[in-house]
Amino acid sequence: MPHALDVALVMLFGAVWPLIEYFWLWPRHVRAVAAGMPGARSRTYARALVEQWALAAAVGALTVAFARSPASLGLRVPGGWRLGLGVSLPLMYLALIVVQGRALAARPEAQARLRQKLEPLRALLPHTPAEFRLFVSLCFTAGICEELLFRGYLVWVLQPWLGLWTAAGVSMVVFGLAHAYQGLEFGVRAFAAGAVMGLLALATGSILPGMALHALVDLGSGWITYSAIRLHDRAS
């Protein structure tokens, strides 16, 4: 059974921190980028790296302190057809994103539409090579840490009271709300992505495939948008 410390940690990353992000950190970051403050994006990426690894470390500390099995959080290698599913989906997405990236590079009008569509996330997307390198680290961190927090730990904490499927559904909603600072459209997209990762975890009995897919989704979208931004900058 979860301890009171588990409930407190869930409240921290599932409610308290998203509210701080929505009402204070994100608006402050947007203002800094709009004002042209040097290093604004890099500092936000670095802060997110520290936050996510600190939360993941807290989960790890509680797991060790209470002698829990990592498998209870979904940290297990799936077997049989589940392993095939867990490997094939990330590989399929990787192939898709490579094809899309190449197609986009050959279509300036599509690049312009993409830049316009993602304008609400301008403060979040990398614009320089240094920012992109840090963004890549953040993509892998999000894949590992957010899957551990939301699809592994949060589901484990809620499951004794709600059951597995309801707990997984709640984690999907909480994950979407945690990205509400990105606006309604992208918050809904985050919920949809969380639903895919949640269903993958349920199907495979593991959060490891979701970690790989999550990292690839963030990295792929970041690479495509960064390429569109850089091509536009070079053409200007």
C-alpha positions as CSV (number, residue, x, y, z in Angstrom):
1,M,0.0,0.0,0.0
2,P,1.2,3.6,-0.7
3,H,2.6,5.5,2.3
4,A,1.6,9.1,3.2
5,L,4.9,10.2,1.6
6,D,3.7,8.7,-1.7
7,V,0.5,10.7,-1.6
8,A,2.4,13.9,-0.8
9,L,4.8,13.3,-3.7
10,V,1.9,12.6,-6.1
11,M,0.3,15.8,-5.0
12,L,3.5,17.7,-5.6
13,F,4.1,16.7,-9.2
14,G,0.4,16.1,-10.1
15,A,-1.1,19.3,-8.7
16,V,1.2,21.7,-6.9
17,W,4.0,22.0,-9.4
18,P,1.7,22.2,-12.5
19,L,-0.1,25.1,-10.8
20,I,3.2,26.9,-10.1
21,E,4.2,26.3,-13.8
22,Y,0.9,27.5,-15.2
23,F,0.6,30.7,-13.1
24,W,4.2,31.7,-12.5
25,L,7.1,29.9,-14.2
26,W,5.7,29.7,-17.7
27,P,4.4,33.3,-17.9
28,R,7.7,34.5,-16.6
29,H,9.6,32.4,-19.1
30,V,7.4,33.7,-22.0
31,R,8.1,37.3,-21.0
32,A,11.8,36.6,-20.8
33,V,11.9,35.2,-24.3
34,A,9.7,38.0,-25.7
35,A,12.1,40.5,-24.1
36,G,15.0,38.8,-25.9
37,M,16.7,37.8,-22.6
38,P,19.9,35.8,-23.5
39,G,19.8,32.2,-22.4
40,A,16.1,32.2,-21.4
41,R,15.2,28.9,-23.1
42,S,18.4,27.2,-22.0
43,R,17.7,28.1,-18.4
44,T,14.2,26.8,-18.6
45,Y,15.4,23.5,-20.2
46,A,18.1,23.2,-17.4
47,R,15.5,23.8,-14.7
48,A,13.2,21.2,-16.2
49,L,16.0,18.7,-16.3
50,V,16.7,19.2,-12.6
51,E,13.0,19.1,-11.6
52,Q,12.3,15.9,-13.5
53,W,15.4,14.0,-12.3
54,A,14.8,15.2,-8.7
55,L,11.2,13.9,-8.8
56,A,12.4,10.6,-10.3
57,A,15.0,10.3,-7.6
58,A,12.4,10.8,-5.0
59,V,10.4,8.0,-6.5
60,G,13.5,5.8,-6.5
61,A,14.3,6.7,-2.9
62,L,10.8,5.8,-1.7
63,T,11.0,2.5,-3.7
64,V,14.2,1.6,-2.0
65,A,13.2,2.8,1.5
66,F,10.1,0.7,1.5
67,A,11.7,-2.3,-0.2
68,R,9.3,-2.2,-3.2
69,S,9.9,-4.1,-6.4
70,P,10.8,-1.9,-9.4
71,A,8.4,-4.2,-11.4
72,S,5.5,-2.8,-9.4
73,L,6.2,0.5,-11.1
74,G,6.3,-1.1,-14.6
75,L,10.1,-1.3,-14.7
76,R,10.2,-4.7,-16.3
77,V,11.1,-6.0,-19.7
78,P,8.0,-7.4,-21.4
79,G,8.1,-10.8,-23.0
80,G,6.5,-12.6,-26.0
81,W,4.2,-10.6,-28.2
82,R,4.3,-7.8,-25.6
83,L,8.0,-7.3,-26.3
84,G,7.3,-7.3,-30.0
85,L,4.6,-4.6,-29.6
86,G,6.8,-2.6,-27.3
87,V,9.7,-2.6,-29.7
88,S,7.8,-2.2,-33.0
89,L,5.8,0.9,-32.1
90,P,8.8,3.1,-31.3
91,L,10.6,1.9,-34.4
92,M,7.6,2.6,-36.5
93,Y,7.3,6.1,-35.2
94,L,11.0,6.6,-35.7
95,A,10.6,5.7,-39.4
96,L,7.6,7.9,-39.7
97,I,9.3,11.0,-38.3
98,V,12.3,10.5,-40.6
99,V,10.0,10.4,-43.6
100,Q,8.0,13.4,-42.4
101,G,11.2,15.4,-41.7
102,R,12.6,14.8,-45.1
103,A,9.3,15.7,-46.8
104,L,9.0,18.9,-44.8
105,A,12.5,20.0,-45.7
106,A,11.5,19.9,-49.4
107,R,8.4,22.0,-48.9
108,P,8.9,25.6,-47.7
109,E,5.2,26.3,-47.6
110,A,4.7,23.4,-45.2
111,Q,7.5,24.8,-43.0
112,A,5.7,28.2,-42.9
113,R,2.4,26.5,-41.9
114,L,4.2,24.5,-39.2
115,R,5.9,27.6,-37.8
116,Q,2.6,29.5,-37.7
117,K,0.8,26.6,-36.0
118,L,3.5,26.3,-33.3
119,E,3.7,30.0,-32.6
120,P,2.1,29.5,-29.2
121,L,5.0,27.3,-28.2
122,R,7.7,29.7,-29.6
123,A,9.1,30.2,-26.1
124,L,9.5,26.5,-25.6
125,L,11.0,25.4,-29.0
126,P,14.8,25.6,-29.5
127,H,16.1,28.2,-32.0
128,T,19.9,27.8,-31.8
129,P,22.2,24.8,-32.0
130,A,23.1,25.2,-28.3
131,E,19.4,25.2,-27.3
132,F,18.7,22.2,-29.5
133,R,21.5,20.2,-27.8
134,L,20.0,20.9,-24.4
135,F,16.5,20.2,-25.8
136,V,17.6,16.8,-26.9
137,S,18.7,16.0,-23.3
138,L,15.3,17.2,-22.1
139,C,13.5,14.9,-24.6
140,F,15.2,11.8,-23.2
141,T,14.7,13.0,-19.7
142,A,11.0,13.5,-20.2
143,G,10.7,10.1,-21.8
144,I,12.3,8.4,-18.8
145,C,11.1,10.6,-15.9
146,E,7.5,11.4,-17.0
147,E,6.8,7.8,-17.8
148,L,8.1,6.7,-14.5
149,L,6.1,9.4,-12.7
150,F,2.8,9.3,-14.5
151,R,2.5,5.8,-16.1
152,G,4.4,4.0,-13.4
153,Y,4.3,5.6,-10.0
154,L,1.1,7.6,-10.2
155,V,-0.8,4.5,-11.4
156,W,0.7,2.4,-8.6
157,V,-0.3,4.9,-6.0
158,L,-3.9,5.2,-7.2
159,Q,-4.5,1.5,-8.1
160,P,-5.4,0.3,-4.5
161,W,-8.3,2.7,-4.4
162,L,-9.3,3.0,-8.1
163,G,-8.2,-0.2,-9.8
164,L,-5.7,-0.5,-12.6
165,W,-7.7,0.9,-15.5
166,T,-9.3,3.8,-13.7
167,A,-5.9,4.7,-12.1
168,A,-4.4,4.6,-15.6
169,G,-7.3,6.9,-16.9
170,V,-6.7,9.4,-14.1
171,S,-3.0,9.4,-14.8
172,M,-3.8,10.3,-18.4
173,V,-5.9,13.3,-17.3
174,V,-3.3,14.5,-14.8
175,F,-0.6,14.3,-17.4
176,G,-2.7,16.4,-19.8
177,L,-3.4,19.0,-17.0
178,A,0.3,19.1,-16.2
179,H,0.9,20.4,-19.7
180,A,-2.0,22.9,-19.5
181,Y,0.5,25.8,-19.5
182,Q,1.0,25.1,-23.2
183,G,-2.6,26.1,-23.9
184,L,-5.8,24.2,-24.6
185,E,-4.8,22.7,-28.0
186,F,-1.4,21.4,-26.9
187,G,-2.7,20.4,-23.5
188,V,-5.3,18.2,-25.3
189,R,-2.5,16.8,-27.4
190,A,-0.5,16.0,-24.3
191,F,-3.5,14.2,-22.9
192,A,-3.8,12.2,-26.2
193,A,-0.1,11.3,-26.1
194,G,-0.5,10.3,-22.5
195,A,-3.4,8.1,-23.4
196,V,-1.3,6.3,-26.0
197,M,1.6,5.8,-23.6
198,G,-0.9,4.6,-20.9
199,L,-2.5,2.1,-23.2
200,L,0.9,0.9,-24.3
201,A,1.9,0.4,-20.7
202,L,-1.3,-1.6,-20.0
203,A,-0.8,-3.7,-23.1
204,T,2.8,-4.6,-22.5
205,G,2.8,-4.6,-18.7
206,S,5.8,-2.3,-18.8
207,I,6.6,1.4,-18.9
208,L,9.9,0.8,-20.8
209,P,8.4,0.9,-24.3
210,G,6.5,4.1,-23.4
211,M,9.8,5.6,-22.3
212,A,11.3,5.0,-25.7
213,L,8.2,6.1,-27.6
214,H,7.8,9.2,-25.4
215,A,11.4,10.3,-26.0
216,L,11.1,9.7,-29.7
217,V,7.9,11.7,-29.9
218,D,9.4,14.7,-28.2
219,L,12.7,14.4,-30.0
220,G,11.0,13.9,-33.4
221,S,8.6,16.9,-33.1
222,G,11.5,19.0,-31.7
223,W,13.8,18.1,-34.6
224,I,11.2,18.8,-37.2
225,T,10.2,22.2,-35.8
226,Y,13.8,23.2,-35.1
227,S,14.7,22.3,-38.7
228,A,11.8,24.5,-40.0
229,I,13.0,27.4,-37.8
230,R,16.6,27.1,-38.8
231,L,15.7,26.9,-42.5
232,H,13.6,30.0,-42.2
233,D,16.4,31.8,-40.3
234,R,19.0,30.9,-43.0
235,A,16.6,32.1,-45.8
236,S,15.9,35.4,-44.1
